[in-house]
């Protein structure tokens, strides 16, 4: 069993296969081109912000720990070519003279992850421009923030390019580092993973936190000083000064090796697999994690979702199937598109479809937006929250939910996620037996308020 990539999906596959098969039954070799393995990339913004310790604190298992469990993990070894016809991969050991050689496999697992979007702009490679995809990236940014070399007129300034999940999380991290932060995004509202009306709530909140948020502005270049170091960004009609520039433009599947080998890719460039996570059309090639596209159970279409939760599940499924678990094959049925994030004390969550996604698959739907509170109105510490819900007009089936609110708001999205998996209607959701006490929720939980309002909208659309 040869694995390309030593993070969540790859090493979960290795660990699961090893639980089922002993070393004399199945040899497991994994190649990782970087310096770290089995780490939480999702934790990097919180490490940068000083909330968690790193990099060691973000590593689940070291190469030595994997080795003790009978997994041959080779670090700083890059796979440069796939040869499915002859069942082999070409590797280059970066620490040992760049020598290339071929390694045979019986089963190949592609867990190559994703690469950050890095547009070709003037100055993009200048010193002072940072990404946050790997632990190496995080360490480089922290070193720059702690160097004391930045700051003009006593004020440290940072520009974050992009206002998606990574962008808003990095904005929070830099605020906690004492920087004056500007977020520049080409979209009409931050968080394009929300509908625009919900993104507008995020915009208002970020501005209220003192984070300058520039909407509808595409960065056209990185401004540099005489020494070639980044000093800000340009949008064509404006300039925003910075001592450090952070790219938060999202990621794309890292599938160039697969493309060159002729393996099937989906619309977003991710590998296409069956329910067992076997690459379509291949008998002994498997793929999981951020390099694949998965089925959205609500829309019925494949999409790219780069989350560690899915990557670990993919790995479990692959490891079970490669090892031939006597209890039977494993499958990964798909996702409903659940995600949650935060910027300072604002929590942002979504699951299911946005309005534009529902229209794209031809669904007719009703939408409702309600404002409620995180706790009983009279209980100390209660905070506002907004819930938006989409329901199919014909059936009343829940199609999606979005939440923007303060403390204890975001994880309520899990209620809607379970309802989506179960195929529940909004009418059925109104009868859910959710936990209640004044410190945790109003008598009518905001999710139920939204479901009740959505059910009424569906009834009215049907003519009563």
Secondary structure, 3 states (H helix, E strand, C coil): CEEECCCHHHHHHHHHHHHHCCCCCCCCEEEECCCCCCECHHHHHHHHCCCCCCCHHHECCCHHHHHHCCCEEEECEEEEEEEHHHCEEEEEECCCCCEEEEEECCCEEECCCEEECCCCCECCCCECEECCCCHHHHHHHHHHHHCCCCCECCECEEEEECCCHHHHHHHHHHHHCCCEEEEECCCCCCCCCCCHHHHHHHHHHHHHCCCEEECCCCCCEEEECCCCEEEEEECCCCEEECCEEEECCCEEECCHHHHHCCCCECCCCCECECCCCEECCCCCEEECCCCECEEECCCCCEECCCCHHHHHHHHHHHHHHHHCCCCCCCCCCCECCCEEEEECCEEEEEEECCHHHHHHCCCCEEEEEEEEECCCCCCCCCCEEEEEEEEECCCCEEEEEEEEECCCCHHHHHHHHHHHHHCCEHHHHCCCCCCCCCCCCCCCCHHHHHHHHHHHHHHHHCCC
